[in-house]
Amino acid sequence: MLDHHSWAPHHVDQERPNAARIYDYLLGGACHSAVDRVLAQQLLDAMPQARHVARANRAFLRRSVRYMAERGVRQFIDIGAGAPTAGSVHETARRFGPGSRVVYVDQEPIVVASTRLVVDGQVGAEVVHADFRQPYTVLTAPAVRELDFSRPIGLLLCAVLHYVPDSAGPAALLARYRDALPPGSQLALSHATAEGVSGGIHEVARIYAANAVPLTLRTKSEIGQIIAGFEPVEPGVVYVPHWRPESPEDLVDSPEVAVYGLVADLG
């Protein structure tokens, strides 16, 4: 926990909850403060399966990276990467695609500091401190510009765009990244939804909003509009456990996961 880590930046406001740190707590990580834990417990009270939702989303991320790596992608930009956990993107990418390069992007200073500790000294793994809602800043960062934009890139946006309200134009935001990608690139995206969900996902969204962390739940159709210019591969937009499961543990009560996932080719 941050209360005990000397590496945590001292200038960071830890009195306000942060979505990345809450997600880290749900995954069992250490990049969170007391206020994050309090809000996370409220989420668990509203939706007891919230930890499972986080784990299912993380498992989808690993499977999508494996899928891309096995098809020749050797460069990845992980937008809104969050704190590193076991089976991080650079570990998965290199396991299935030797020589892969990964750039992690996050705007949360504590997450960035933690990730830098993990990847320090590792060739081909870099960290960028930037707000993903500013594509120009992300795409012109030195670590990103060092990628080979003549070769395919895997763009990872897992559990990110549901923090972008409709008024901020999530489709236009994604289009900025899409237009910078070279031919053969792929997108992995996951997004919170209330479609077909009987659990407390609406209460989760209310709790987030009450703490200045807006969460926009979108339908499969709405997600399809956001990813214009990309063509989803089979099985399309599905609950994350159903996206190419690799083991029985991946297949759970899908609607209760409340997250859609997809991998798509650049059109």
Secondary structure, DSSP 8 states (H G I E B T S, - for coil): -GGG-TTS-TTS--SS--HHHHHHHHTT-S---HHHHHHHHHHHHH-TTHHHHHHHHHHHHHHHHHHHHHTT--EEEEET--S--TT-HHHHHHHHSTT-EEEEEES-HHHHHHHHHHHTT-TTEEEEE--TT-HHHHHTSHHHHTS-TTS--EEEEES-GGGS-GGG-HHHHHHHHHHHS-TT-EEEEEEE--TT--SSHHHHHHHHHHTT-------HHHHHHHTTTEEE-TT-SEEGGGSS--SGGG---GGGG-EEEEEEEE-
